[in-house]
């Protein structure tokens, strides 16, 4: 094995910390913190979760996995150690990223998991530590962390260590305020190289779109772009949107500003904010009405609620997060009165086709 590969494997934890430090220094040097929107809660959530993940959760999961497998299937220990290094590394990374793609996507489609992932999206600006801004139980359930232990047990320790460094480099750079791909966007001669690169690995623009408040600006894709290292899974499963611009707003709509304790330790600690998804008394209530909303709209783009739970009917307020529903983006070119569906039964939504007149479904209000 090449000495450099062995060196990286031996020092992979220090190298990941080094990547964080380098990006942090670059963000500071380029003035990214000058007009920062971060508050004390943001810094606490990001710092505490980063330390817990790296110093406690991930090591414990790997140790526990090794202990379980050594008792359950001792014959499999070291079974892939003779595989060619580059093949083993690629296999580890592909399985790791596929597992995380589906876990991440599930966190946007199932309410119970969304509540553990939600803190990651309450950040109103990105930055390197947003990479690890999750409730601690989200990481405990993350299948690809358990995969680290599995692949280490079967003899892939060196590919795992190298893979961790490579993946964290991509993840940290895609969350960072150092948007390196914008340089390629500005120079037409370099754009072909970027188009190839972004079809393989996650770029800042690709992931920033995922953190947008909504898709109303035509840039954001909060219900897609789920990849962490590779964009191939989003392309294969139809959730990719490639953009060469950055959202104007990040975060989630109508964020109640939960305290750092609930964002970090939910469901052990609940939010004290009334109406918060993390609060003890939260209920996801339907808000459909069997009559259209008659509104005068200005020319522009709008997001129509599909889930039927928005408190801003007929428009989306982000209540669909944690479900498989996605709001519909629509545009109007003339200022006039429109009849917008609120029963959620219309075949031509967002515009009313009088389906509510044939409905036996009672209004939610």
SULKAHU-V667069 format. One record per residue. N is the residue number from 1. RES is the residue in three letters. SS is DSSP state (H for helix, E for strand, L for the rest). PHI is phi in whole degrees, -180 to 180 (none if undefined). D_CENTER is the distance of its C-alpha to the mean C-alpha in Angstrom with 2 decimals. Layout:
N/RES/SS/PHI/D_CENTER
N/RES/SS/PHI/D_CENTER
This chain:
1/UNK/L/none/35.67
2/UNK/L/-61/35.31
3/UNK/H/-57/35.73
4/UNK/H/-65/32.68
5/UNK/H/-63/30.42
6/UNK/H/-65/32.02
7/UNK/H/-63/31.66
8/UNK/H/-62/27.90
9/UNK/H/-63/27.61
10/UNK/H/-68/29.83
11/UNK/L/-111/28.06
12/UNK/H/-64/24.40
13/UNK/H/-64/23.44
14/UNK/H/-65/25.35
15/UNK/H/-68/23.88
16/UNK/H/-64/20.25
17/UNK/H/-61/21.59
18/UNK/H/-62/23.50
19/UNK/H/-62/20.53
20/UNK/H/-61/19.01
21/UNK/H/-64/22.48
22/UNK/H/-62/23.04
23/UNK/H/-66/19.93
24/UNK/H/-63/20.80
25/UNK/H/-66/24.36
26/UNK/H/-66/23.47
27/UNK/H/-61/21.36
28/UNK/H/-68/24.36
29/UNK/H/-65/26.93
30/UNK/L/-90/25.47
31/UNK/L/76/25.47
32/UNK/L/-67/21.75
33/UNK/L/-95/22.48
34/UNK/L/-60/25.52
35/UNK/L/-117/24.02
36/UNK/L/-65/21.00
37/UNK/L/-91/19.64
38/UNK/L/-67/18.72
39/UNK/L/-118/20.87
40/UNK/H/-61/22.08
41/UNK/H/-63/19.52
42/UNK/H/-58/16.61
43/UNK/H/-64/18.59
44/UNK/H/-67/19.44
45/UNK/H/-60/16.02
46/UNK/H/-70/14.71
47/UNK/H/-68/18.06
48/UNK/H/-63/18.79
49/UNK/H/-70/15.60
50/UNK/H/-64/15.94
51/UNK/H/-66/19.57
52/UNK/H/-64/19.19
53/UNK/H/-62/16.71
54/UNK/H/-75/18.92
55/UNK/H/-95/22.21
56/UNK/H/-132/22.11
57/UNK/H/-61/19.39
58/UNK/H/-64/19.02
59/UNK/H/-60/22.82
60/UNK/H/-66/23.82
61/UNK/H/-64/21.79
62/UNK/H/-64/23.32
63/UNK/H/-62/26.77
64/UNK/H/-64/26.58
65/UNK/H/-62/25.61
66/UNK/H/-61/28.49
67/UNK/H/-66/30.86
68/UNK/H/-66/30.11
69/UNK/H/-69/30.42
70/UNK/H/-65/33.54
71/UNK/H/-91/35.21
72/UNK/H/-80/33.87
73/UNK/L/-137/34.23
74/UNK/H/-60/36.14
75/UNK/H/-67/37.42
76/UNK/H/-88/34.00
77/UNK/L/-62/33.75
78/UNK/L/74/33.76
79/UNK/L/-69/34.05
80/UNK/L/-110/31.91
81/UNK/L/-65/33.18
82/UNK/L/-94/35.54
83/UNK/L/-66/33.05
84/UNK/L/-56/32.81
85/UNK/H/-56/30.33
86/UNK/H/-67/28.45
87/UNK/H/-66/28.21
88/UNK/H/-64/27.00
89/UNK/H/-64/24.35
90/UNK/H/-64/23.03
91/UNK/H/-61/23.13
92/UNK/H/-58/21.26
93/UNK/H/-66/18.41
94/UNK/H/-66/18.19
95/UNK/H/-66/18.26
96/UNK/H/-57/15.80
97/UNK/H/-75/13.16
98/UNK/H/-66/14.09
99/UNK/H/-60/13.77
100/UNK/H/-72/10.25
101/UNK/H/-58/9.36
102/UNK/H/-72/11.11
103/UNK/H/-67/10.00
104/UNK/H/-63/6.25
105/UNK/H/-62/7.85
106/UNK/H/-62/10.32
107/UNK/H/-66/8.29
108/UNK/L/-98/8.04
109/UNK/L/-118/11.67
110/UNK/L/-130/13.50
111/UNK/H/-58/14.33
112/UNK/H/-63/15.28
113/UNK/H/-82/12.06
114/UNK/H/-58/10.05
115/UNK/H/-65/12.46
116/UNK/H/-81/11.56
117/UNK/H/-95/7.80
118/UNK/H/-55/8.89
119/UNK/H/-58/10.07
120/UNK/H/-64/6.92
121/UNK/H/-103/7.09
122/UNK/L/-82/10.85
123/UNK/L/-67/11.34
124/UNK/L/-88/13.56
125/UNK/L/-151/13.53
126/UNK/L/-88/11.69
127/UNK/L/175/13.60
128/UNK/H/-59/13.89
129/UNK/H/-79/13.54
130/UNK/H/-63/10.20
131/UNK/H/-52/9.22
132/UNK/H/-117/10.65
133/UNK/L/-86/10.19
134/UNK/L/-142/9.92
135/UNK/L/-64/12.91
136/UNK/H/-62/15.20
137/UNK/H/-73/15.58
138/UNK/H/-62/12.01
139/UNK/H/-72/13.07
140/UNK/H/-62/16.46
141/UNK/H/-94/15.40
142/UNK/L/-66/13.09
143/UNK/H/-65/15.37
144/UNK/H/-74/14.99
145/UNK/H/-72/16.31
146/UNK/H/-65/19.24
147/UNK/H/-63/19.58
148/UNK/H/-56/20.39
149/UNK/H/-67/23.33
150/UNK/H/-62/24.42
151/UNK/H/-72/24.65
152/UNK/H/-65/26.32
153/UNK/H/-62/28.83
154/UNK/L/-82/29.86
155/UNK/L/108/30.66
156/UNK/L/-101/27.60
157/UNK/H/-58/27.39
158/UNK/H/-69/27.81
159/UNK/H/-57/25.30
160/UNK/H/-62/22.74
161/UNK/H/-63/23.54
162/UNK/H/-65/23.42
163/UNK/H/-62/20.18
164/UNK/H/-60/18.51
165/UNK/H/-63/19.79
166/UNK/H/-63/18.77
167/UNK/H/-68/15.17
168/UNK/H/-66/14.77
169/UNK/H/-61/16.49
170/UNK/H/-68/14.01
171/UNK/H/-64/10.88
172/UNK/H/-64/12.89
173/UNK/H/-68/14.29
174/UNK/H/-77/11.19
175/UNK/H/-94/10.16
176/UNK/L/-68/13.88
177/UNK/L/-80/16.10
178/UNK/L/-84/18.25
179/UNK/L/-86/17.34
180/UNK/L/-63/19.63
181/UNK/H/-72/19.16
182/UNK/H/-64/20.73
183/UNK/H/-63/23.98
184/UNK/H/-70/23.93
185/UNK/H/-63/23.20
186/UNK/H/-81/26.33
187/UNK/L/-119/28.67
188/UNK/H/-59/29.55
189/UNK/H/-68/31.07
190/UNK/H/-96/27.80
191/UNK/H/-59/25.62
192/UNK/H/-59/26.66
193/UNK/H/-67/25.39
194/UNK/H/-66/21.97
195/UNK/H/-62/21.83
196/UNK/H/-71/22.60
197/UNK/H/-62/20.17
198/UNK/H/-72/17.11
199/UNK/L/-81/18.10
200/UNK/L/-116/17.77
201/UNK/E/-113/15.28
202/UNK/L/-76/12.12
203/UNK/L/-104/13.55
204/UNK/H/-55/12.61
205/UNK/H/-62/13.28
206/UNK/H/-62/11.14
207/UNK/H/-82/7.90
208/UNK/H/-59/9.40
209/UNK/H/-59/9.87
210/UNK/H/-67/6.32
211/UNK/L/-94/6.82
212/UNK/E/-66/10.27
213/UNK/L/-59/12.11
214/UNK/L/-159/13.17
215/UNK/L/-101/14.46
216/UNK/L/-65/18.00
217/UNK/L/-83/18.52
218/UNK/L/79/18.06
219/UNK/L/-110/15.46
220/UNK/L/-66/12.24
221/UNK/L/-147/10.28
222/UNK/L/-65/7.71
223/UNK/L/-104/8.87
224/UNK/L/-161/8.57
225/UNK/L/52/7.87
226/UNK/L/-86/5.88
227/UNK/L/-60/8.16
228/UNK/L/-113/8.26
229/UNK/L/-115/11.98
230/UNK/E/-111/13.48
231/UNK/L/-89/12.97
232/UNK/H/-64/15.74
233/UNK/H/-68/13.92
234/UNK/H/-63/12.40
235/UNK/H/-70/15.99
236/UNK/H/-66/17.66
237/UNK/L/-99/15.89
238/UNK/L/75/15.94
239/UNK/L/-116/12.40
240/UNK/L/-91/12.85
241/UNK/L/-133/13.89
242/UNK/L/-97/15.56
243/UNK/L/-130/16.44
244/UNK/L/-119/18.54
245/UNK/L/-148/17.93
246/UNK/L/-120/15.55
247/UNK/L/-62/14.70
248/UNK/L/-82/17.31
249/UNK/L/-131/15.29
250/UNK/E/-118/11.97
251/UNK/L/117/10.98
252/UNK/L/-124/11.79
253/UNK/L/-65/15.31
254/UNK/L/56/18.06
255/UNK/L/-68/16.39
256/UNK/L/-79/19.30
257/UNK/L/62/18.63
258/UNK/L/-64/18.63
259/UNK/L/-72/20.35
260/UNK/H/-69/18.87
261/UNK/H/-64/20.51
262/UNK/H/-72/18.79
263/UNK/H/-67/15.27
264/UNK/H/-92/16.13
265/UNK/H/-114/18.48
266/UNK/L/-58/17.72
267/UNK/L/-92/19.49
268/UNK/L/-63/22.26
269/UNK/L/-120/22.34
270/UNK/L/-95/21.82
271/UNK/E/-75/21.39
272/UNK/L/-97/24.69
273/UNK/L/-90/23.46
274/UNK/L/-63/25.04
275/UNK/L/88/22.79
276/UNK/L/-69/19.59
277/UNK/L/-62/17.46
278/UNK/L/-95/18.00
279/UNK/E/-82/21.74
280/UNK/L/-68/24.42
281/UNK/L/-102/25.84
282/UNK/L/-67/22.80
283/UNK/L/-133/23.51
284/UNK/L/-88/21.57
285/UNK/L/-103/24.61
286/UNK/L/-70/25.52
287/UNK/L/-129/26.80
288/UNK/L/-72/28.40
289/UNK/L/-138/31.91
290/UNK/L/-86/34.61
291/UNK/L/-161/35.50
292/UNK/L/-75/33.97
293/UNK/E/-91/32.85
294/UNK/E/-99/35.36
295/UNK/E/-133/33.91
296/UNK/E/-93/35.02
297/UNK/E/-107/32.12
298/UNK/L/-80/32.21
299/UNK/L/-57/31.27
300/UNK/E/157/27.56
301/UNK/E/-106/24.18
302/UNK/E/-139/22.97
303/UNK/E/-115/20.33
304/UNK/E/-93/22.12
305/UNK/L/-72/21.01
306/UNK/L/-108/21.06
307/UNK/L/-72/20.07
308/UNK/L/80/23.24
309/UNK/L/-125/21.93
310/UNK/L/-67/21.40
311/UNK/L/-87/23.81
312/UNK/L/-117/24.26
313/UNK/L/-49/25.72
314/UNK/L/-90/25.98
315/UNK/E/-95/22.97
316/UNK/L/-76/19.34
317/UNK/L/-124/18.27
318/UNK/L/90/14.75
319/UNK/L/-65/16.35
320/UNK/L/-74/14.92
321/UNK/L/-57/11.47
322/UNK/L/86/11.70
323/UNK/L/-138/14.11
324/UNK/L/-89/14.73
325/UNK/L/-76/16.29
326/UNK/L/-133/15.32
327/UNK/L/-66/17.43
328/UNK/E/-101/20.01
329/UNK/E/-85/20.46
330/UNK/E/-138/24.20
331/UNK/E/-126/26.69
332/UNK/E/-124/30.21
333/UNK/L/-107/32.77
334/UNK/L/-129/35.59
335/UNK/L/-78/36.03
336/UNK/E/-165/37.43
337/UNK/E/-87/37.11
338/UNK/E/-124/34.60
339/UNK/E/-104/34.41
340/UNK/E/-105/30.82
341/UNK/L/-65/30.16
342/UNK/L/-124/29.28
343/UNK/L/-86/30.33
344/UNK/L/67/27.43
345/UNK/L/-115/30.08
346/UNK/L/-70/30.94
347/UNK/L/-75/30.83
348/UNK/L/-118/30.39
349/UNK/L/-56/27.83
350/UNK/L/-87/27.23
351/UNK/E/-90/31.00
352/UNK/L/-69/33.32
353/UNK/L/-121/35.63
354/UNK/L/70/37.42
355/UNK/H/-63/35.73
356/UNK/H/-65/35.86
357/UNK/H/-72/39.65
358/UNK/H/-101/39.50
359/UNK/L/-88/36.97
360/UNK/L/-104/38.09
361/UNK/L/-75/34.75
362/UNK/L/-71/35.40
363/UNK/L/-67/33.55
364/UNK/L/-80/31.12
365/UNK/L/-120/32.99
